[in-house]
């Protein structure tokens, strides 16, 4: 999903700023969890945690 400057914020929080690993602006952030659940997406917080750990999770040393 591409986020275009000057366009409305995203609906599900699927686009993330790669520099900060924070979601790009989300429309009505207080209800994003409900919208994600309604379409079968997991919690946004879980997605952000997985991204911060790396796609496959933290590396074992």
DSSP file (Angstrom, degrees, kcal/mol; ACC not computed):
  #  RESIDUE AA STRUCTURE BP1 BP2  ACC     N-H-->O    O-->H-N    N-H-->O    O-->H-N    TCO  KAPPA ALPHA  PHI   PSI    X-CA   Y-CA   Z-CA
    1    1 A X              0   0    0      0, 0.0     2,-0.4     0, 0.0     9,-0.0   0.000 360.0 360.0 360.0 132.9    0.0    0.0    0.0
    2    2 A X        -     0   0    0     13,-0.1     2,-0.6     2,-0.0    13,-0.1  -0.831 360.0-147.8-101.5 137.0    1.4    3.4   -0.9
    3    3 A X        -     0   0    0     -2,-0.4     2,-0.5     7,-0.0     6,-0.1  -0.922  15.0-157.0-104.8 121.5    0.7    6.4    1.3
    4    4 A X    >   -     0   0    0     -2,-0.6     3,-2.1     4,-0.2    -2,-0.0  -0.856  22.0-113.1-104.4 127.1    0.5    9.6   -0.8
    5    5 A X  T 3  S+     0   0    0     -2,-0.5     3,-0.1     1,-0.3    -1,-0.0  -0.279 104.0  23.3 -55.1 138.8    1.2   13.0    0.8
    6    6 A X  T 3  S+     0   0    0      1,-0.3    -1,-0.3     0, 0.0     2,-0.2   0.341 101.7 109.8  86.0  -6.9   -2.0   15.1    0.9
    7    7 A X  S <  S-     0   0    0     -3,-2.1    -1,-0.3     1,-0.2     3,-0.1  -0.582  81.4 -81.9 -95.1 161.8   -4.2   12.0    0.7
    8    8 A X        -     0   0    0     -2,-0.2    -4,-0.2     1,-0.1    -1,-0.2  -0.193  56.8 -92.1 -58.8 156.2   -6.3   10.7    3.6
    9    9 A X        -     0   0    0      1,-0.1    17,-0.2    17,-0.1    -1,-0.1  -0.206  51.5 -87.7 -64.8 160.3   -4.6    8.6    6.2
   10   10 A X  B     -a   26   0A   0     15,-2.2    17,-3.3     1,-0.1    -1,-0.1  -0.234  27.3-140.3 -70.4 162.2   -4.6    4.8    5.8
   11   11 A X  S    S+     0   0    0     15,-0.2    24,-0.1    -3,-0.1    25,-0.1   0.805  90.4  27.0 -95.9 -34.4   -7.4    2.7    7.2
   12   12 A X  S    S-     0   0    0     23,-0.1    14,-0.1    24,-0.1    -1,-0.1   0.492  96.2-116.5-113.9  -5.7   -5.7   -0.4    8.6
   13   13 A X        +     0   0    0     12,-0.2    13,-0.1     1,-0.0    12,-0.0   0.799  69.4 135.3  75.6  27.5   -2.2    0.7    9.6
   14   14 A X        +     0   0    0      9,-0.1     2,-0.5     2,-0.0    -1,-0.0   0.756  49.8  78.1 -82.1 -24.1   -0.5   -1.6    7.1
   15   15 A X        -     0   0    0     10,-0.1     9,-2.6     9,-0.1     2,-0.4  -0.745  64.0-172.4 -90.6 131.1    2.0    0.9    5.9
   16   16 A X  E     -B   23   0B   0     -2,-0.5     2,-0.6     7,-0.3     7,-0.3  -0.952  30.2-115.6-125.0 139.4    4.9    1.5    8.2
   17   17 A X  E >>> -B   22   0B   0      5,-3.0     4,-2.9    -2,-0.4     5,-0.6  -0.630  24.6-150.1 -70.3 117.6    7.7    4.2    8.0
   18   18 A X  T 345S+     0   0    0     -2,-0.6    -1,-0.2     1,-0.2     0, 0.0   0.761  91.9  56.3 -65.9 -23.1   10.8    2.0    7.5
   19   19 A X  T 345S+     0   0    0      1,-0.1    -1,-0.2     3,-0.1    -2,-0.0   0.841 125.5  18.3 -75.6 -32.8   13.0    4.6    9.3
   20   20 A X  T <45S-     0   0    0     -3,-0.6    -2,-0.2     2,-0.2    -1,-0.1   0.563  90.6-132.2-114.0 -13.3   11.0    4.6   12.5
   21   21 A X  T  <5 +     0   0    0     -4,-2.9     2,-0.3     1,-0.3    -3,-0.2   0.818  66.2 128.3  56.5  33.1    9.0    1.3   12.3
   22   22 A X  E   < -B   17   0B   0     -5,-0.6    -5,-3.0     1,-0.0    -1,-0.3  -0.865  68.2 -95.9-110.7 150.6    5.9    3.4   13.2
   23   23 A X  E     -B   16   0B   0     -2,-0.3    -7,-0.3    -7,-0.3     3,-0.2  -0.350  36.9-114.3 -65.9 145.1    2.7    3.3   11.2
   24   24 A X        -     0   0    0     -9,-2.6    -9,-0.1     1,-0.2    -1,-0.1  -0.308  67.7 -52.0 -64.8 164.4    2.1    6.0    8.7
   25   25 A X        -     0   0    0      1,-0.1   -15,-2.2   -16,-0.1     2,-0.4  -0.084  63.4-153.9 -48.2 134.9   -0.8    8.2    9.6
   26   26 A X  B >   -a   10   0A   0    -17,-0.2     3,-0.6    -3,-0.2     2,-0.3  -0.934  16.2-119.5-116.2 133.0   -3.9    6.1   10.4
   27   27 A X  T 3  S-     0   0    0    -17,-3.3     4,-0.1    -2,-0.4   -19,-0.0  -0.537  94.5  -6.3 -68.4 131.5   -7.5    7.4   10.1
   28   28 A X  T >  S-     0   0    0     -2,-0.3     3,-2.0     1,-0.1     4,-0.3   0.936  74.8-167.2  45.0  68.4   -9.3    7.2   13.4
   29   29 A X  G X  S+     0   0    0     -3,-0.6     3,-1.0     1,-0.3     4,-0.4   0.750  77.9  69.4 -58.2 -25.5   -6.5    5.5   15.3
   30   30 A X  G 3  S+     0   0    0      1,-0.2    -1,-0.3     2,-0.1     4,-0.1   0.718 108.5  35.0 -66.5 -19.6   -8.7    4.7   18.3
   31   31 A X  G <> S+     0   0    0     -3,-2.0     4,-1.9    -4,-0.1    -1,-0.2   0.251  83.8 104.5-117.4  11.6  -10.7    2.2   16.2
   32   32 A X  H <> S+     0   0    0     -3,-1.0     4,-2.6    -4,-0.3     5,-0.2   0.858  78.0  58.4 -63.1 -33.7   -8.0    0.8   14.0
   33   33 A X  H  > S+     0   0    0     -4,-0.4     4,-2.4     2,-0.2    -1,-0.2   0.909 106.0  48.0 -61.6 -42.6   -8.0   -2.4   16.1
   34   34 A X  H  > S+     0   0    0     -3,-0.2     4,-2.5     2,-0.2    -1,-0.2   0.929 112.5  48.7 -62.8 -46.0  -11.7   -3.1   15.4
   35   35 A X  H  X S+     0   0    0     -4,-1.9     4,-1.0     1,-0.2    -2,-0.2   0.917 112.3  48.4 -62.0 -43.3  -11.2   -2.5   11.6
   36   36 A X  H ><>S+     0   0    0     -4,-2.6     5,-3.1     1,-0.2     3,-0.6   0.921 112.1  48.8 -63.1 -43.9   -8.2   -4.8   11.5
   37   37 A X  H ><5S+     0   0    0     -4,-2.4     3,-1.5     1,-0.2    -1,-0.2   0.901 105.1  59.2 -62.4 -41.1  -10.0   -7.5   13.4
   38   38 A X  H 3<5S+     0   0    0     -4,-2.5    -1,-0.2     1,-0.3    -2,-0.2   0.766 111.6  40.2 -61.2 -26.3  -13.0   -7.2   11.1
   39   39 A X  T <<5S-     0   0    0     -4,-1.0    -1,-0.3    -3,-0.6    -2,-0.2   0.260 123.3 -99.7-108.1  11.5  -10.9   -8.0    8.0
   40   40 A X  T < 5S+     0   0    0     -3,-1.5     2,-0.3     1,-0.3    -3,-0.2   0.634  75.8 138.1  85.8  13.9   -8.8  -10.8    9.7
   41   41 A X      < -     0   0    0     -5,-3.1    -1,-0.3    -6,-0.2    -2,-0.1  -0.672  50.8-120.6 -89.4 148.4   -5.7   -8.7   10.5
   42   42 A X        -     0   0    0     -2,-0.3    -1,-0.1     1,-0.2     5,-0.0  -0.186  50.4 -60.6 -75.7 176.2   -4.0   -9.1   13.9
   43   43 A X     >  -     0   0    0      1,-0.1     4,-1.8    -7,-0.1     3,-0.3  -0.286  41.4-130.3 -60.1 141.5   -3.4   -6.3   16.3
   44   44 A X  H  > S+     0   0    0      1,-0.2     4,-2.5     2,-0.2     5,-0.2   0.874 107.9  58.3 -60.6 -38.5   -1.3   -3.4   15.1
   45   45 A X  H  > S+     0   0    0      1,-0.2     4,-2.2     2,-0.2    -1,-0.2   0.887 105.2  50.1 -60.6 -39.0    0.8   -3.5   18.2
   46   46 A X  H  > S+     0   0    0     -3,-0.3     4,-2.5     2,-0.2    -1,-0.2   0.912 109.9  50.3 -65.9 -42.8    1.7   -7.1   17.4
   47   47 A X  H  X S+     0   0    0     -4,-1.8     4,-2.3     1,-0.2    -2,-0.2   0.924 111.7  47.9 -61.1 -44.0    2.7   -6.2   13.8
   48   48 A X  H  X S+     0   0    0     -4,-2.5     4,-2.3     2,-0.2    -1,-0.2   0.882 110.9  51.4 -66.1 -37.8    4.9   -3.4   15.0
   49   49 A X  H  X S+     0   0    0     -4,-2.2     4,-1.8    -5,-0.2    -1,-0.2   0.932 110.3  48.6 -63.8 -44.8    6.5   -5.6   17.6
   50   50 A X  H  X S+     0   0    0     -4,-2.5     4,-0.8     1,-0.2     7,-0.4   0.893 111.0  50.9 -62.7 -39.6    7.3   -8.3   15.0
   51   51 A X  H >< S+     0   0    0     -4,-2.3     3,-0.6     1,-0.2    -1,-0.2   0.909 109.2  50.1 -64.5 -40.5    8.7   -5.6   12.7
   52   52 A X  H 3< S+     0   0    0     -4,-2.3    -1,-0.2     1,-0.2    -2,-0.2   0.816 113.7  46.2 -69.2 -27.8   11.0   -4.3   15.4
   53   53 A X  H 3< S-     0   0    0     -4,-1.8    -1,-0.2     1,-0.3    -2,-0.2   0.594 127.2 -98.4 -82.7 -12.2   12.2   -7.8   16.1
   54   54 A X    X<  -     0   0    0     -4,-0.8     3,-1.8    -3,-0.6    -1,-0.3  -0.118  43.0 -76.1 100.5 153.6   12.7   -8.5   12.4
   55   55 A X  T 3  S+     0   0    0      1,-0.3    -1,-0.1    -4,-0.1     3,-0.1   0.844 133.8  36.5 -55.3 -38.2   10.2  -10.3   10.2
   56   56 A X  T 3  S-     0   0    0      1,-0.4    -1,-0.3    -3,-0.1    -2,-0.1   0.298 121.3-100.1-100.5   9.8   11.2  -13.7   11.6
   57   57 A X    <   -     0   0    0     -3,-1.8    -1,-0.4    -7,-0.4    -2,-0.0  -0.287  63.1 -29.9  97.8 173.1   11.7  -12.7   15.2
   58   58 A X        -     0   0    0      1,-0.1     2,-0.2    -3,-0.1    -4,-0.1  -0.303  68.8-110.6 -64.9 146.6   14.9  -11.9   17.1
   59   59 A X        -     0   0    0     -6,-0.1     2,-0.3     1,-0.1    -1,-0.1  -0.543  26.8-125.9 -76.8 141.5   18.0  -13.8   16.1
   60   60 A X              0   0    0     -2,-0.2    -1,-0.1     1,-0.1     0, 0.0  -0.675 360.0 360.0 -85.1 142.8   19.4  -16.3   18.5
   61   61 A X              0   0    0     -2,-0.3    -1,-0.1     0, 0.0    -2,-0.0   0.414 360.0 360.0-106.4 360.0   23.0  -15.9   19.4
